[in-house]
């Protein structure tokens, strides 16, 4: 067991959290992470109602007796997410912790979560947002660098910079995200002051992850340079696999910038390329060029499709040798 403020807060064996990734963070993946000693998370944004989320939570409970959480997305979406219903379900089901992420503050949910004894972890990409999260009552904050897949913020700041700054700025535990996949990066995150890590991309390339085999194989063969950031023009910076759709989005954004198009015009022209329907074709059907698929730079360090347990066990088993190497230098 590794003892940190995060393991104590979440009552888990290792301070390794699986990110809430749409559309792959389901009951099977969350349960596998929790069973391996980490903290699994179900992504609520794929569900149309609280009733559907409840079914997925009950499924996870049948697969694990360990604590797990639910991600609540606060990002703009094509459809209005029933987040109030999701929060109610999380409280009713006794979920250990809710991870919120997005451009809005989760302050509207704080009292309900506190009264329901549900911990709140807010994921951010800037130190000032970490400070705000602490002020509104978050129990922990996860801060992610530009290396991470999904939404790494607007200013291209790395985890190496963000994590120690966040640790200095808040008193609540800080969780590091972006570029973490093995014992070396795990130890590095703790050395920067983090009390735990959040990993997304590495858990995608696992046997328990419910995404198409072709995408997993692409990840195994990908280089660290095979991702790119799209959607800067609508301030929804997203790191994704560098496929044909991503290149089309970048070209369209440049064209629209030259035309001095309005935000609404940009959004309308990008939507056919960035829609969730197109993204699902990548994840579910293995049509690798069909849409935008979030993926972090750490994909370049993935060389096999492992079980979730092997991923976590290998991180933990490798820690002593990393520390021994450091100790030999001092």
Secondary structure, DSSP 8 states (H G I E B T S, - for coil): ----HHHHHHT-SS-EEE---TTT--HHHHHHHHHTTSBEEEEGGG-SSHHHHHHHHHHHHHH-SS-EEEEEEES--SS---HHHHHHHHHHTT-SEEEEEESS--HHHHHHHHHTT-EEEEEESSHHHHHHHHHHT-SEEEEE-TTSSB---SS---HHHHHHHHHHH-SSEEEEESS--SHHHHHHHHHTT-SEEEESHHHHTBTTS-S-HHHHHHHHH--TTSEEEE-GGGT--EEEE--HHHHHHHHHHHHHHHTT--HHHHHHHHHHHH-HHHHHHHHHH--TTSS--B--GGGGG--S-B-HHHHHHHHHHHHHHHHHHHHHH-
